[in-house]
Amino acid sequence: MSEEQSTVDLDAAAASDGHSYGRRYTEAMIPVFGTPQRVLMRGEGVHVWDDHGTQYLDLLGGIAVNTLGHRHPAILSALAKQAEDLVHVSNFFATAPQIELAETLLRLACAPEGSGVFFANSGTEANEAAFKIARRHGGADRPRILALTDSFHGRTMGALALTSKEAYRVPFEPLPGGVEFLPANDEDALAAALAPGDVAAVFAEPIQGEAGVRPLDPTYLQALRLLTREHGTLLILDEVQSGIARSGHWFAHQATDGVVPDVMTLAKGLGGGFPIGALIAFGPEVRALLSAGQHGTTFGGNPLGAAVALAVLGTITEDGLLDHVREVGDRFAESVSALADPRITEVRGAGLLRGIGLSEPIAPQVAAASLEAGFIVNAPNPSTIRIAPPLIITAEELGTFTAALPGLLDTVLANATEGA
């Protein structure tokens, strides 16, 4: 089907339903996500089209999810092939894709012998499992759990207790207790908090995505590993957003020498758009902290999701995407910095997880202007534009956004001046 035919078909579908999709969404959905910016109908590679046939360059990738872009043949083939055999079985039974995926993740994580994997459906569920492991490790003698300021670990009750933003937390208190927040990159505060010897675990994101794509300093990440090991505390790294080659390494912590976590959580890019999460317990002692009946899931590790995840990991390897992500991501950061625009303060992050810092709190308006111009980005905070595109994106495709960025800033600031 040609692009022209698709546009006509989508327009006809939108016109024939009698109501706009936006209105139908508002009437049918609980409004936890607010009003949708667009109704997207299809995707191809790094582009998507809305219900009016308008094309957009997808620089957000479903928030670091669409690893291989849209409609990638490896994912389509894995879905079709696995659906012919098994779509779902209960976890009373094992399946070959589930076992193969667990083995692959342990290998990519360089996990020692005796390590193990638990599969979930999302990042927040993986972090719930990690919270349970922390509690099992801590017991009555270690009631405290540490997380970092500006952290985001999910929205279920346990994961929310680990998330520092009060706007997310306060409406649902009381949350599970014992969690304290430390300033990121403050080694003295970390050492002081661990000194009593009663901390079960420290949760940390190697790159804090919702904080504005802020990587932890390598020296701080090393201190986290050294001090937690010294005090018998688990180091739990949340790589839900930064994992699966997003940073140019399989997992972002692998860029820092000497850092191997006790627990790592994954999701987002693992399934390339299919919902799947995972927890890796490093070593037999940590693996043993959850035993039969202490945790579970109906859909986690189902054969369809596992087959797709295997296809994603295999394609990353076969197509050399780790090198590609580092090269294209660095080139993008350099090109944005080379604009020498005083309204752009810095470009943070690694690989294809980048935050463009702005001198004024206009990021939401810039994201909206970008959408009007055909680019999908988002604003995790008022002064940061985040990009997390499919890992298959080219430097030339990213360059179209770089070239457009000064004009987008001009438009936003001009509108602000007119409205003042």
N, C-alpha and C positions, 0 to 999 in steps of 0.2 A: 504493500500500500504506500503510495507516495505521500509526501508531506502535505501537498495541497489537498489530496483526498481526505487525509486525517483531519486537517483543519476544518473542512466542510462538515465532516461527520460529527466532530465534536461540537461545532456551533449548532448543528441541527439537533443534537441530543440535548444541549443546554436549552434551546428554545422550545423543544417539544414537551418538556416536563411540566410546564405551566407555572413553575416557581423557579427562582434561581437556586442553584446549589447552596449558595451562602445562606439564604433564608431557610432552606430545608435543614441545613446543618444546625442553625440556631434553634430550630423547633425540635430537633430530634436528640441533640447531644447535651450532656451535662457540661456546663461552660467552664471546665477547669483550664482549658487552653485559650480562652478568650475567643475573639472573632478570627477565623482563619484569614490569612493574607491573600491566598488564592486557593482555587480548587484545581489540583493537578490531576491530569488525566493519563499521561503516558510519559515515558522516558526512553532515552537512547544514548548510551555512552555517558557523557557529562552534561547532557541537556535534558530538560523536561519541558512539557507543554501544558498549559492550563486549559480550562473548559472553553476558552474563547480562541484557542489555537495559538496563543502567544508563547514564544520560545524564550527560555531562560538558561543561562549558564549556571549550573548547580555548583556553587562554591562552598556549600555546607554539607552536602552528602548525607542528608538526614541526620545531621549532627554527628559526623564521623562514623556513620554506619555503612553507607553504600561504598564499600571498599573498592569494588570493581566497577562502579558506576551502575548504570541502569541497563537491564536487558542483556547482561553479559552472557555469552554463549556457554561458558563453563557452569554458571549457576543454573541456567535453563536446562542444560543437559543433565546436571546432577538431580535437579528436582524431578524431571520427567523419568529418568531411569530409576530412581529410588521409589517414586510413587507407584511404579509397576510392581515392585516387590513388597515393600512394607512402608506404610505411612506412620503408623504408631503402634507401639506395644507398651504394656505397663512395665514398670521397673521391677516386676517379678522376673523379668526375662532380660537378657542381654541381646544386643545386635552387633553385627560386624562393624557398621559405621561408627557406632558409639565407642567401641573398643579401639578402633584405629584412630579416631580423633583424640582420645585420651592419650594414647601412646605418642601421637604426633606433638601434642601440646607439651608433654613432659620432655620430649627431645628438644623442642625449640626453646623451652624455658631453661634448659640445662639443669633440670631438676635431678637431685641425687637418687640413687637406687632406694626404693621403698617409698617414694613420693606417690601421690594420688590425686585424682581429679574428681570433682563433683560438678555435674552439669545442672544448670538452672535455665530460666527463660529470659533473664534480663540482668543488668548490672546491679540493680537494687537487690534482687534476690541473691545474687552471688555475695553481696556485702552482708545480707542477713545471715547467710551461712558463716561468713567470716566472723561476724559478731558472736555467733554461738561458739565458734572455736575459741575466741578470746575468753568468753565466759568459762568454758570448760578448762582452759589453761589456767585461768586465774583462781577459780574457786573462792573460798572464803578469805584466803590469805592475800589475794590480789584483786581487790574490788574495783580498781581504777582502770579506765581506758582513756588514752589520749588521742586527740585528733587535732588538726591544724586549723587556724583561723582561715576563713575564706574557702573552707573545704566544701565539697559537695559529694555525697555518697549515695543519694537516693531519697525516695519519699515515703517508703514504708516506715513503720514506727522505729525499728531498730536502726535502719540506715539513716533515718531522719535525726535520730539522737546523735549521730556522728557528723551531721551537717551543721555548719556554724551559723548560717544566715538566719537571723531571728524571725524574719518574715515568713520563712518556711516552717519554723519550729513552733512558735508561740501558739498558733491556733489549735495545736494538737497536744499540748502539754496536759498532764505529765507524761513525759517520754521515759523510756528505759533509762535508769539512772547510772551514775558512776562515770559519766563522760566529761572530760575537761578539755578545753581548747588552749593550744599553745600558739604563739606567733610563729609563722613559718620562717625558716632560715635563722632562727635564734638558738645557737648551740648552748648558750648559758642557761636559757629557760628550759631547754630539753634536759640538760644534765641535772638541773635542780628538781625538775618534776620526777625524774626517774630515781633520784638518790634514795628515797625511802625504801625502795625495793618492793613496792606493793602495786606496781602497774602490770596489768595482764598483757596489754598490747598497745602499740601505737599504729594508728591508721594514717596513711599519707598517700596523696596522689603525686607521682613524680613530676607531672605537669598539671597544675590546677586549672582545669578548663573553664569552669564557671566563674572563677576569680578573674578571668581575663587572659587566659592562656599564659600562666606564670610558672615557668619551670622552677623546681627547687634547685638551689645552688648545689653543684656536685659535692662540695665539701660538707654541706649540711646533710645530704643524702648518705654520704659515707659515715658521718657522725651518727646519724640515725641507726645505721647498721651496727656500728661499733658499740654504741652505748646500750642499745636494746639487748645485744648479745651479752654484754658485760653484766647486765642486771637481770637476765633471765626473762626478758620481756619479748613477746612476739612482735616482729615487724611485718605489718600487713600492708601491702602496696596495692592501691586501687588503680589498675591500668584499664579500666573500663573504656575510657576515652583515648588514652595515649597508647594502648597496646595494638597488636596486630598490624605492625609495620607503619603505623601512623606517623611515628617520629623518625622513620628511616632505620630503625632497629625493630626487631620483632616486638620487644617490649622496651619502653623508654628507659627503665632503670639500667638496661644493659649498656647504655652509653657511659656509665660511671663505673670505674674499676672497683672491684671488691664488694659490690652490692648484690647480694642474693637474698631475697625476702624469705620469711617463713611461710607466708601465705600471699598469693596474688589473685586478684579478681579480674575477670574479663567479661566483655559482652560486645555491644555495639558492632565494631567491624568484623567480629568473628564470623558472623553469618552473612555478611555482605547484604543485609536487608532482611534476612530470615531471623526471627527472634530466637536467640540462644545466648546463654551466659555460662560462665565456668569459674570454678575456684580451683586453684592448684595449691595443695599442701606439700611443702618441701620437706622431705625426709619422713621416716617412719614414725617418729615421735609425734609430729604435728598431724600426720595422717590419722593416727590412732585417737585423736581427740574427739572425733565424731564416730560413734559406733552404730551398729544396726538399730534402726528405729529412732535414732536421735535427730534425724533430719530427713527430708524427703521432698519429692515433687512429682506431680503427675506427668508433666510434659517434658521435663528436663532431660536432654540427651536423647530425645526421640530420633529414630533413624533418618527422618527427612531432614531435620535440622543438622544432624551430624554429617550427613552426606554433603549438604551445601557447604558447611564449614570446611570440610576436607577439600572441596573444590576451590574455595577461597584461598586456603593456605597453599594448596598445590599451585595455583595460578600465580600467587605472589612469588613463589620460588622459581617456577618455570620462566616467568616473564622478567625476572630480575628487578622486581619492583622496589626492593629495599634500596638499591643504588639509585634507581630512578627517583624515589621519594626524596632522598637526601639532596640529589643534584637539583631537581626542580624546585624543591622547597627553599634551598639556599639561594637559588637564582631569583626566586620571587622576593625573598626578604631583601636581597641586595637591590633589586630594581625599585622596590618601594622606598627604601632608604635613599636611593640615588635621586628620587624626586626632589629631595632637599626642601620639602614643603614644611614650613614652620608649624603647620597645623597637625603634622604627624610627628609624634615624639619618639617612637621606637617601633620596632617589629620584634615581638617576642615569640618564643616557642621553638619547635624543631620540626624538621621534615615538612609534612603537609598539615600540621596543626599549628596555626599562627594567629597571633593577636596583634592587630595594628592599633597602637596607642595613639589617642587623639589629645590635643591640648585643651579641648573644651568638651563638656558633657553632651555631645551631639550624636553619639553613636546610633541611638535608635532612629533618628532622623536620616542619618546616612544610610542605614540599612534599608529604610523605606524608599529613599531616593534610588538606591542601587536596584531595588526590585523593579521600580518603574523603568529603569534603564536596561533591564534584562539580566541582572545578576542577583543570585540568591546568596546572601551572607546573613549574619546575625550579630546582635549586640549583647554579649553576656553581661556587660555592665555599661553605665552611661558613657564611658570614655574608651571603649574597646570595640573594634570590629573583629569578629572571629571568622576565619576561613578554615574549613576542614573538607576539602573537595575529594571526590573519588581519587584513588591513588594512581589511576591511569591518565590523569589530566596532563596535558603538555605545557611546557613553558610558554608557548605561543598563546594557548588558551588563557592561561593565567595573566599573560601580558595584556590582554584586552581589558581586564579589570584594572590593572596598574595604570594603564593609559587613561582610563576613565575616571580614576579616583580624584584627581585635583578638580575636575569639573563637577563631580558630585559634591565635594566639599564646598565649592563655590555656590552651588544651587542651594544647599542647606543653609549656609550662612546668609545668603541673600534673602531667602524666605524668612529667616529669623529677624533680619533687620527690618523687613517690610512689616512684620507682625508686631514689632516693638512699639 
